[in-house]
Amino acid sequence: MGIVLGVIGGGGSILTVPILVYLMGVSPDIATGYSLLLVGATAAFGAYRYFKDGLVDIKASLLFAAPSIVAVYVTRAFIMPNIPDTLLTSPFELSKNTAIMLLFAALMLASAIMMLLKSYRAKPALESAGDNELPEQTQKPKVTLIMFEGAVVGFVTGILGAGGGFLIIPALVLFLGMPIKNAVGASLFIIALKSLLGFVGDLQAGIPLEVPLLPLMLVATLLGMAVSTKLAKKLDGVTLQKFFAFFTLIIAVFIISKELV
């Protein structure tokens, strides 16, 4: 989880929740809370390493993070505890936990498609420019749009326990014209802020904490993050973006098959 999060700026939570649910036997609603702690702490470590390399735009990150932080805290502290365990009984039964995992997968599919379209459209431009980074957009950043996106991602983070890197990175690349490696650094910074604050909302709501599961997983993810940023430096922007998209797509298909088959 730490390696994936450090290399592509997202995906840590994509792995965390399925691992907790399918391998550790933790219920999805509790797993989403644990994911916030694990991913948030690991992202903070990774963001510091990217910041030292000058790859974190603090101003743009805060523009996105501010509404996201408010949304994730409100969702974890007040909305999630009040969602009923059974959402539908007819014409089929749909539990809260199944809905969480299916929504998780649906958002990953949409994100993967957007990033693949962006990366393949960028390829001809890169070949003509002779550069290994995605070309920056020339229009002014869509401030209102990026803040709205931040709030939406915060709400999704609160519901799914996902750091939101698979949504943050497309927003930063598509709406702010940020190069993919800078978007990775910004994503880690944003994920750290809102995930850790979201977990505070969980503590306020009375989430049970499992020991030694959480400390052991946290140590493991931090070790993965420690080596991951060196791997990221060896990959060009388009390759990184395609890897991110295909990785997200594979995990989404796995979750859907696990929940429906």
Backbone bond lengths (Angstrom), bond angles and torsions (degrees), N, CA, C in turn:
res aa  C-N    CA-C-N  psi(-1)  N-CA   C-N-CA  omega(-1)  CA-C   N-CA-C  phi
1 M - - - 1.464 - - 1.521 110.70 -
2 G 1.325 116.83 -42.26 1.455 120.84 -179.85 1.513 112.15 -65.26
3 I 1.330 117.30 -40.76 1.467 121.14 179.14 1.522 110.49 -64.03
4 V 1.320 116.98 -47.00 1.465 120.62 -179.60 1.521 110.69 -62.38
5 L 1.318 117.98 -45.11 1.451 121.93 -178.36 1.526 111.25 -63.02
6 G 1.333 117.06 -40.87 1.451 120.29 -178.55 1.509 113.46 -72.00
7 V 1.334 117.34 -33.86 1.463 120.35 -176.90 1.520 111.80 -78.14
8 I 1.327 117.81 -42.44 1.463 119.33 -173.08 1.523 113.45 -114.87
9 G 1.340 119.31 3.49 1.456 121.13 175.08 1.513 114.14 72.68
10 G 1.282 117.84 5.28 1.457 123.53 179.85 1.512 107.53 -164.74
11 G 1.309 115.83 178.15 1.452 118.37 177.94 1.510 113.70 94.53
12 G 1.336 117.14 -17.82 1.449 119.28 177.03 1.511 111.12 -61.37
13 S 1.327 115.17 -46.56 1.459 119.40 178.77 1.515 111.28 -71.04
14 I 1.343 116.52 -28.69 1.452 120.05 177.18 1.529 109.86 -61.79
15 L 1.323 115.85 -34.01 1.458 120.21 176.48 1.521 112.23 -85.06
16 T 1.318 116.86 -37.64 1.457 121.30 -172.91 1.521 112.39 -60.26
17 V 1.322 116.35 -51.21 1.464 119.73 -176.69 1.529 111.81 -62.78
18 P 1.349 119.80 -49.53 1.473 118.18 176.76 1.524 114.01 -59.70
19 I 1.348 117.75 -38.06 1.466 120.11 178.71 1.524 110.74 -63.55
20 L 1.316 116.95 -45.87 1.456 121.00 -179.59 1.537 111.02 -64.31
21 V 1.335 115.93 -40.23 1.465 120.23 -176.11 1.522 111.73 -76.48
22 Y 1.352 116.56 -51.32 1.462 120.22 -170.61 1.532 113.75 -88.16
23 L 1.324 117.83 -27.93 1.461 120.12 -178.44 1.525 113.21 -103.15
24 M 1.328 117.04 -35.66 1.468 120.53 -176.44 1.528 113.31 -97.67
25 G 1.342 117.25 -9.92 1.454 119.88 177.54 1.509 115.16 74.33
26 V 1.325 117.43 21.48 1.467 121.34 178.23 1.525 108.29 -86.13
27 S 1.327 118.64 138.47 1.460 121.49 179.71 1.532 109.37 -66.19
28 P 1.351 118.20 146.09 1.459 120.70 -175.35 1.520 115.00 -55.94
29 D 1.333 118.69 -38.37 1.463 118.72 -178.86 1.528 111.58 -66.20
30 I 1.340 117.82 -36.82 1.469 120.77 175.99 1.526 110.54 -75.26
31 A 1.335 116.77 -37.63 1.468 121.33 -179.69 1.522 111.53 -60.93
32 T 1.325 117.00 -35.67 1.464 118.96 178.94 1.524 111.29 -63.90
33 G 1.333 116.59 -34.78 1.460 119.98 176.93 1.517 112.06 -69.66
34 Y 1.328 117.24 -45.33 1.464 120.90 177.43 1.528 110.72 -60.52
35 S 1.327 115.94 -37.15 1.457 120.66 179.43 1.521 111.27 -60.45
36 L 1.322 117.08 -38.75 1.463 120.14 179.55 1.526 111.07 -60.31
37 L 1.325 117.04 -42.33 1.459 120.46 179.69 1.517 111.04 -67.58
38 L 1.321 117.04 -50.18 1.463 121.19 -176.48 1.516 112.12 -63.30
39 V 1.325 116.13 -48.10 1.461 120.44 -177.86 1.524 110.96 -71.03
40 G 1.328 116.97 -39.60 1.463 119.89 -179.42 1.515 112.73 -62.48
41 A 1.326 116.90 -46.41 1.464 120.72 179.88 1.524 111.53 -65.60
42 T 1.327 116.35 -41.81 1.457 120.34 -179.89 1.528 111.01 -67.86
43 A 1.333 116.83 -40.40 1.460 120.83 178.92 1.523 111.46 -63.76
44 A 1.327 116.98 -36.52 1.466 120.21 178.46 1.528 110.73 -62.04
45 F 1.319 116.14 -41.24 1.458 120.99 177.78 1.532 110.45 -64.05
46 G 1.326 116.60 -45.02 1.458 120.62 179.86 1.520 112.51 -67.32
47 A 1.340 117.46 -38.54 1.463 120.94 179.92 1.528 110.99 -62.07
48 Y 1.327 116.34 -37.36 1.467 120.05 178.12 1.517 110.64 -62.63
49 R 1.315 117.69 -40.45 1.463 121.32 -179.81 1.531 110.73 -67.94
50 Y 1.321 117.65 -40.13 1.462 120.80 177.05 1.533 110.42 -67.85
51 F 1.326 117.21 -37.64 1.458 121.25 179.93 1.528 110.79 -61.71
52 K 1.322 117.19 -39.30 1.460 120.94 178.34 1.526 111.40 -62.87
53 D 1.329 117.54 -27.44 1.465 122.00 178.92 1.523 112.47 -90.53
54 G 1.344 116.74 5.97 1.458 120.81 178.38 1.515 114.32 72.55
55 L 1.331 117.36 28.09 1.462 121.40 -175.17 1.532 113.28 -109.64
56 V 1.339 117.60 15.53 1.463 120.83 179.03 1.531 108.97 -120.88
57 D 1.324 116.58 114.70 1.457 122.91 174.93 1.531 107.81 -86.68
58 I 1.339 115.48 97.94 1.467 120.34 -174.52 1.520 111.98 -61.22
59 K 1.333 117.54 -43.35 1.469 121.16 -176.88 1.526 111.39 -61.97
60 A 1.335 116.41 -49.72 1.465 119.91 179.84 1.530 111.18 -64.90
61 S 1.335 115.92 -36.92 1.464 120.55 -179.77 1.517 111.29 -64.12
62 L 1.317 116.65 -43.86 1.465 120.50 -179.78 1.525 111.51 -67.60
63 L 1.329 116.39 -33.71 1.463 120.68 177.12 1.520 110.24 -58.87
64 F 1.316 116.02 -40.48 1.459 121.72 178.25 1.526 111.25 -77.83
65 A 1.333 115.82 -39.12 1.466 120.44 -170.28 1.523 113.61 -73.64
66 A 1.329 118.26 -34.36 1.469 120.94 -172.87 1.529 112.84 -55.42
67 P 1.344 119.55 -57.04 1.471 118.40 178.43 1.528 112.39 -67.63
68 S 1.325 116.59 -28.17 1.460 120.45 179.96 1.521 111.20 -66.80
69 I 1.329 116.91 -41.34 1.465 121.95 -179.77 1.526 110.82 -62.19
70 V 1.324 116.38 -45.23 1.466 120.47 179.47 1.525 110.18 -61.71
71 A 1.339 116.30 -44.96 1.466 120.46 -177.14 1.527 112.24 -64.57
72 V 1.340 117.08 -43.18 1.465 118.98 -177.07 1.528 111.18 -69.48
73 Y 1.319 118.03 -36.78 1.462 119.87 179.54 1.530 111.00 -65.74
74 V 1.334 116.86 -46.78 1.461 121.17 -179.68 1.531 110.43 -62.00
75 T 1.336 116.02 -40.48 1.469 120.34 -178.86 1.519 111.93 -64.53
76 R 1.347 116.85 -46.67 1.470 120.17 -177.24 1.526 112.03 -72.22
77 A 1.324 117.63 -36.96 1.460 120.46 -174.63 1.525 112.94 -81.20
78 F 1.347 117.63 -31.98 1.455 119.21 -170.45 1.536 114.96 -124.62
79 I 1.325 117.82 -35.56 1.467 119.52 -174.80 1.525 112.02 -83.47
80 M 1.341 116.75 -52.87 1.468 120.20 -176.20 1.527 113.87 -57.06
81 P 1.344 119.75 -43.41 1.476 118.79 -179.55 1.522 113.70 -63.08
82 N 1.343 117.88 -17.56 1.455 120.98 -176.19 1.525 114.02 -103.72
83 I 1.335 117.44 4.21 1.461 120.01 175.54 1.525 108.74 -81.15
84 P 1.333 118.70 129.07 1.474 120.93 -178.00 1.524 112.10 -67.05
85 D 1.319 116.99 152.85 1.461 121.75 -179.07 1.525 112.44 -67.25
86 T 1.325 118.18 -31.08 1.467 122.77 177.46 1.521 108.70 -115.35
87 L 1.332 116.56 118.22 1.460 121.59 -176.51 1.525 111.73 -90.33
88 L 1.345 117.19 -37.13 1.461 122.02 179.58 1.524 109.87 -135.97
89 T 1.312 115.25 145.77 1.470 120.61 173.63 1.524 111.36 -121.21
90 S 1.357 116.56 -17.13 1.470 121.52 -179.50 1.533 108.67 -147.37
91 P 1.317 117.98 140.34 1.480 130.75 2.65 1.526 113.56 -78.00
92 F 1.320 117.66 -5.48 1.462 121.59 174.67 1.524 107.56 -144.67
93 E 1.323 114.98 161.13 1.461 119.20 -178.82 1.529 110.11 -89.69
94 L 1.308 115.01 130.04 1.465 121.05 179.14 1.519 108.75 -129.69
95 S 1.328 115.67 114.05 1.462 119.67 -179.77 1.525 110.61 -87.32
96 K 1.299 114.74 162.45 1.463 121.50 177.13 1.527 110.80 -58.43
97 N 1.328 117.00 -43.98 1.460 120.91 -177.28 1.523 112.51 -66.27
98 T 1.349 117.60 -41.44 1.462 120.61 177.59 1.526 110.72 -65.53
99 A 1.316 116.83 -40.16 1.468 120.99 179.39 1.527 110.60 -62.52
100 I 1.327 117.16 -39.37 1.464 121.04 178.80 1.527 110.44 -60.39
101 M 1.327 117.06 -47.51 1.453 120.44 -176.56 1.532 111.84 -69.12
102 L 1.341 118.20 -38.23 1.462 120.60 179.44 1.526 111.46 -69.67
103 L 1.323 117.39 -39.33 1.459 120.29 176.16 1.520 110.30 -64.18
104 F 1.322 115.64 -40.07 1.458 122.39 176.10 1.530 109.94 -54.06
105 A 1.325 116.60 -49.78 1.459 121.85 -177.51 1.525 111.87 -67.48
106 A 1.333 117.65 -40.03 1.464 121.17 -178.84 1.523 111.69 -62.80
107 L 1.314 116.84 -41.93 1.465 120.45 178.92 1.519 111.56 -67.78
108 M 1.318 117.03 -35.40 1.460 119.68 177.38 1.522 111.32 -66.37
109 L 1.329 117.35 -39.08 1.457 120.57 177.71 1.528 111.20 -61.36
110 A 1.325 116.35 -45.61 1.460 120.26 179.63 1.522 111.29 -62.75
111 S 1.317 116.51 -42.74 1.463 121.19 179.97 1.525 111.41 -64.15
112 A 1.335 116.90 -42.83 1.467 120.97 -179.41 1.526 111.01 -62.65
113 I 1.315 117.03 -41.60 1.467 120.81 180.00 1.523 110.54 -63.98
114 M 1.337 117.52 -43.99 1.461 120.93 179.26 1.526 111.75 -60.27
115 M 1.330 116.57 -44.55 1.453 120.34 -177.25 1.527 111.57 -69.68
116 L 1.329 118.07 -36.62 1.460 120.64 177.54 1.523 110.94 -65.16
117 L 1.323 116.82 -43.11 1.463 120.33 177.55 1.525 110.61 -60.85
118 K 1.323 116.21 -42.93 1.461 120.72 -179.66 1.518 111.39 -64.22
119 S 1.333 117.72 -43.81 1.463 120.79 -175.44 1.526 111.64 -69.32
120 Y 1.348 117.59 -39.14 1.460 119.31 -179.13 1.527 112.07 -74.34
121 R 1.333 116.68 -30.47 1.465 119.07 174.65 1.525 111.32 -70.13
122 A 1.340 115.30 -30.20 1.462 119.53 -177.56 1.521 112.45 -76.72
123 K 1.342 118.05 -21.39 1.462 121.21 -173.85 1.523 113.61 -58.42
124 P 1.355 120.18 -48.56 1.464 118.72 178.67 1.519 112.83 -60.00
125 A 1.331 116.91 -37.26 1.461 120.33 -179.92 1.509 111.05 -65.61
126 L 1.340 116.31 -38.62 1.461 119.93 179.59 1.519 111.11 -66.92
127 E 1.352 116.71 -39.47 1.450 119.81 -178.49 1.521 111.19 -65.34
128 S 1.336 116.49 -37.13 1.452 119.50 179.64 1.518 112.04 -75.65
129 A 1.338 116.21 -30.10 1.458 119.93 -178.53 1.515 112.22 -84.53
130 G 1.335 116.08 -22.02 1.464 119.71 -178.59 1.504 112.78 70.10
131 D 1.317 116.73 30.20 1.462 121.30 -178.41 1.510 108.16 -118.29
132 N 1.323 116.73 158.56 1.455 119.44 179.96 1.514 112.20 -108.14
133 E 1.336 116.99 18.18 1.455 120.96 175.59 1.519 109.43 -120.34
134 L 1.307 116.93 156.74 1.443 120.80 176.31 1.519 109.20 -66.59
135 P 1.341 117.80 136.63 1.459 119.69 -179.95 1.515 110.72 -65.73
136 E 1.310 116.83 139.04 1.450 121.23 179.36 1.515 109.81 -77.88
137 Q 1.311 117.09 143.90 1.442 121.88 178.67 1.525 108.74 -75.70
138 T 1.332 115.62 152.72 1.459 119.68 -175.64 1.522 112.16 -96.05
139 Q 1.326 118.97 -18.47 1.447 119.95 -178.57 1.525 111.37 -73.77
140 K 1.333 114.56 158.98 1.454 119.73 179.40 1.519 109.86 -67.83
141 P 1.335 117.07 146.45 1.465 119.65 178.85 1.524 111.52 -58.40
142 K 1.311 116.48 139.48 1.460 122.00 178.94 1.528 108.17 -83.54
143 V 1.340 116.02 87.90 1.462 121.64 -171.59 1.530 111.17 -61.05
144 T 1.332 117.27 -49.21 1.463 120.39 -179.01 1.518 110.97 -61.26
145 L 1.328 116.17 -42.53 1.452 120.81 -178.94 1.525 111.71 -65.47
146 I 1.323 116.73 -42.30 1.465 119.93 -177.83 1.526 110.66 -69.09
147 M 1.343 118.13 -33.27 1.460 120.35 177.16 1.533 111.11 -71.33
148 F 1.334 115.57 -37.90 1.467 119.23 175.61 1.519 110.12 -63.68
149 E 1.345 115.94 -43.79 1.456 120.67 177.24 1.523 111.07 -59.44
150 G 1.347 115.86 -39.61 1.456 120.20 178.27 1.518 112.05 -60.94
151 A 1.328 116.28 -42.54 1.463 120.38 179.17 1.525 111.21 -65.53
152 V 1.337 116.74 -41.27 1.463 121.00 178.84 1.528 110.55 -63.37
153 V 1.342 116.10 -44.91 1.462 120.23 179.50 1.531 110.22 -63.83
154 G 1.321 117.27 -37.01 1.455 120.38 177.34 1.516 112.20 -62.49
155 F 1.331 116.22 -41.78 1.460 120.59 177.66 1.527 110.51 -64.51
156 V 1.338 115.64 -44.54 1.474 120.10 178.92 1.526 110.52 -62.63
157 T 1.330 116.24 -41.66 1.466 120.62 177.18 1.518 110.97 -59.25
158 G 1.320 116.03 -41.99 1.454 119.91 179.25 1.516 113.14 -64.36
159 I 1.336 116.72 -38.48 1.464 120.93 -179.69 1.522 111.40 -73.37
160 L 1.332 116.34 -44.37 1.462 120.62 -170.14 1.519 114.48 -99.65
161 G 1.317 117.69 -12.18 1.459 119.55 -176.27 1.512 111.94 71.64
162 A 1.326 117.03 13.78 1.461 121.73 -179.75 1.521 109.42 -88.89
163 G 1.324 115.54 137.46 1.459 118.81 176.71 1.511 111.85 -59.43
164 G 1.332 116.08 -28.31 1.457 119.97 175.52 1.510 114.68 93.39
165 G 1.334 117.73 10.11 1.461 119.56 179.50 1.509 112.44 -58.96
166 F 1.356 116.73 -32.78 1.458 120.15 179.97 1.524 111.54 -72.47
167 L 1.354 118.15 -10.04 1.458 122.28 172.59 1.522 111.39 -108.53
168 I 1.330 117.28 -34.72 1.465 121.51 -177.81 1.521 111.13 -65.91
169 I 1.333 117.19 -46.70 1.464 120.46 -175.88 1.529 111.81 -61.66
170 P 1.341 120.23 -47.63 1.469 118.14 175.81 1.526 112.55 -57.96
171 A 1.342 117.90 -38.60 1.462 120.62 179.75 1.522 111.38 -64.02
172 L 1.328 117.57 -44.47 1.459 121.41 -178.98 1.527 111.52 -67.18
173 V 1.332 115.98 -38.67 1.473 120.01 -179.28 1.526 110.91 -73.69
174 L 1.329 116.96 -46.06 1.458 120.68 -173.82 1.523 113.16 -79.65
175 F 1.341 118.28 -37.96 1.455 121.03 -174.02 1.531 113.94 -97.40
176 L 1.334 117.70 -30.31 1.466 120.90 179.74 1.529 112.48 -104.92
177 G 1.335 117.16 -6.57 1.453 119.80 -179.78 1.514 113.26 65.51
178 M 1.323 117.30 29.38 1.459 121.63 -176.16 1.526 110.56 -82.28
179 P 1.341 118.72 134.53 1.468 120.59 174.91 1.523 110.46 -57.66
180 I 1.339 116.20 150.16 1.454 120.31 -170.53 1.528 112.40 -60.38
181 K 1.329 118.93 -40.31 1.466 119.89 -178.49 1.531 111.34 -67.84
182 N 1.336 116.75 -36.90 1.461 119.52 175.09 1.527 110.67 -67.50
183 A 1.340 115.72 -35.38 1.462 119.78 178.02 1.520 111.11 -65.58
184 V 1.338 117.37 -34.41 1.459 121.30 176.76 1.528 110.05 -62.70
185 G 1.339 116.66 -47.96 1.464 120.27 179.61 1.515 111.93 -62.32
186 A 1.344 116.68 -44.61 1.460 120.59 178.59 1.519 111.13 -63.99
187 S 1.327 116.24 -39.02 1.456 120.87 179.48 1.522 111.21 -60.39
188 L 1.321 116.98 -44.04 1.464 120.85 179.22 1.523 111.14 -61.47
189 F 1.318 116.46 -42.42 1.464 121.31 179.71 1.535 110.71 -62.94
190 I 1.333 116.36 -46.24 1.465 121.40 -179.45 1.528 110.77 -65.47
191 I 1.340 116.03 -44.31 1.460 120.87 179.48 1.529 110.87 -58.60
192 A 1.334 116.42 -43.79 1.463 120.28 -179.25 1.523 111.21 -60.31
193 L 1.327 116.54 -47.07 1.464 120.50 -177.94 1.523 112.04 -60.64
194 K 1.325 116.50 -54.18 1.465 118.36 -171.62 1.529 113.50 -79.72
195 S 1.322 117.15 -29.74 1.462 118.75 179.50 1.521 111.54 -68.89
196 L 1.338 116.51 -44.37 1.465 119.62 -179.21 1.525 111.08 -66.85
197 L 1.329 116.53 -38.16 1.464 118.64 177.31 1.523 110.53 -69.42
198 G 1.335 116.27 -35.11 1.459 119.24 175.82 1.512 111.85 -62.38
199 F 1.338 116.57 -37.44 1.462 119.57 178.82 1.527 110.83 -67.62
200 V 1.330 117.14 -30.83 1.469 120.24 173.74 1.525 109.36 -60.03
201 G 1.334 116.29 -39.68 1.462 120.06 175.60 1.516 111.89 -61.85
202 D 1.350 116.33 -36.88 1.467 120.36 176.65 1.523 111.15 -64.33
203 L 1.316 116.27 -43.91 1.465 119.87 178.64 1.520 110.57 -60.92
204 Q 1.314 115.71 -38.94 1.467 120.16 178.38 1.528 110.46 -64.76
205 A 1.348 116.06 -34.43 1.467 120.49 -179.45 1.527 112.13 -81.62
206 G 1.343 117.78 -5.89 1.461 121.57 175.24 1.512 115.67 89.34
207 I 1.335 118.37 33.72 1.465 120.63 179.42 1.535 110.43 -64.07
208 P 1.343 118.96 136.20 1.469 121.22 176.91 1.530 110.41 -75.62
209 L 1.328 117.46 139.57 1.467 122.27 -178.32 1.528 109.58 -107.96
210 E 1.347 116.26 128.94 1.465 121.14 -179.30 1.529 110.45 -98.84
211 V 1.321 115.40 125.08 1.468 122.77 177.02 1.528 106.59 -120.70
212 P 1.354 119.62 133.49 1.475 127.46 11.86 1.523 114.73 -96.10
213 L 1.352 119.28 13.61 1.457 120.94 -175.25 1.531 112.57 -55.81
214 L 1.328 117.69 -52.95 1.457 120.72 -176.04 1.530 113.35 -63.33
215 P 1.350 119.94 -49.45 1.476 119.03 179.18 1.526 113.38 -60.03
216 L 1.338 117.57 -40.37 1.462 120.32 -179.23 1.525 111.59 -65.99
217 M 1.323 117.23 -42.83 1.460 120.03 179.16 1.526 111.26 -66.87
218 L 1.320 116.73 -35.56 1.463 120.54 179.33 1.523 111.23 -65.09
219 V 1.332 116.88 -44.01 1.467 121.14 178.09 1.528 110.29 -60.98
220 A 1.323 116.58 -42.91 1.462 120.61 -178.43 1.527 111.83 -64.57
221 T 1.330 117.01 -43.00 1.460 119.72 -179.40 1.526 111.75 -68.54
222 L 1.331 117.73 -35.18 1.463 120.78 177.50 1.531 110.96 -65.62
223 L 1.328 116.82 -37.80 1.464 120.24 176.60 1.529 110.62 -64.18
224 G 1.334 116.27 -41.20 1.458 119.63 176.99 1.511 112.09 -63.42
225 M 1.336 116.79 -40.55 1.458 120.83 178.81 1.521 111.65 -64.25
226 A 1.329 116.92 -33.85 1.468 121.23 -177.09 1.524 112.16 -61.10
227 V 1.335 116.75 -33.03 1.473 119.58 -178.62 1.527 112.38 -97.81
228 S 1.317 117.62 -11.64 1.468 120.18 -170.29 1.520 113.74 -74.21
229 T 1.344 117.52 -37.34 1.460 118.69 -174.99 1.523 111.38 -65.68
230 K 1.316 117.97 -27.44 1.466 120.67 175.62 1.523 110.88 -67.96
231 L 1.330 116.62 -35.24 1.459 120.34 177.37 1.522 110.50 -67.33
232 A 1.334 116.69 -39.08 1.463 120.81 -176.79 1.527 111.42 -63.13
233 K 1.341 117.72 -33.86 1.461 121.08 -178.09 1.518 112.31 -65.67
234 K 1.336 117.82 -20.64 1.457 121.57 -176.45 1.529 112.62 -90.48
235 L 1.335 117.65 -2.57 1.458 121.69 -178.53 1.515 110.40 -109.59
236 D 1.336 117.32 137.65 1.461 119.99 176.62 1.521 109.85 -78.23
237 G 1.339 115.90 167.21 1.458 121.48 -172.56 1.519 114.56 -59.84
238 V 1.346 117.45 -46.42 1.469 120.26 -177.23 1.522 110.85 -66.58
239 T 1.338 116.83 -41.57 1.465 120.43 178.05 1.522 110.30 -60.73
240 L 1.325 116.83 -42.94 1.459 122.06 179.57 1.522 110.66 -62.01
241 Q 1.334 116.55 -42.46 1.454 120.81 -178.27 1.528 111.53 -66.62
242 K 1.343 117.41 -42.18 1.460 121.01 178.51 1.525 111.39 -66.06
243 F 1.331 116.87 -40.45 1.465 121.03 178.04 1.520 110.00 -60.74
244 F 1.319 115.71 -44.70 1.465 121.23 178.26 1.525 110.62 -57.47
245 A 1.343 116.78 -47.13 1.462 121.08 -176.36 1.529 111.80 -66.14
246 F 1.322 117.67 -46.78 1.462 120.68 -178.60 1.534 111.43 -66.79
247 F 1.328 116.36 -37.81 1.458 120.12 177.90 1.529 110.27 -61.76
248 T 1.333 116.38 -46.06 1.463 121.16 178.98 1.521 110.75 -61.31
249 L 1.321 117.13 -41.25 1.458 122.03 -179.38 1.523 111.58 -62.58
250 I 1.314 117.74 -43.30 1.468 122.23 -178.67 1.528 110.90 -63.58
251 I 1.335 116.43 -45.68 1.467 119.72 -179.24 1.528 110.81 -65.26
252 A 1.335 117.25 -37.77 1.464 120.84 179.32 1.526 111.04 -62.03
253 V 1.325 116.95 -45.61 1.466 121.50 179.43 1.532 110.46 -62.67
254 F 1.328 116.58 -39.27 1.466 120.43 179.19 1.534 110.55 -61.83
255 I 1.328 117.00 -46.39 1.467 120.43 -177.89 1.518 111.40 -63.43
256 I 1.339 116.68 -44.48 1.462 120.50 179.80 1.528 111.04 -60.68
257 S 1.320 116.45 -45.25 1.468 119.93 179.80 1.521 111.16 -65.20
258 K 1.319 117.11 -35.90 1.467 120.88 -179.07 1.534 111.24 -69.17
259 E 1.312 116.74 -37.43 1.461 120.83 -176.12 1.533 113.21 -82.32
260 L 1.330 117.59 -31.26 1.468 120.47 -172.40 1.519 113.76 -103.74
261 V 1.329 118.13 -24.52 1.459 120.13 -176.48 1.519 110.50 -87.91
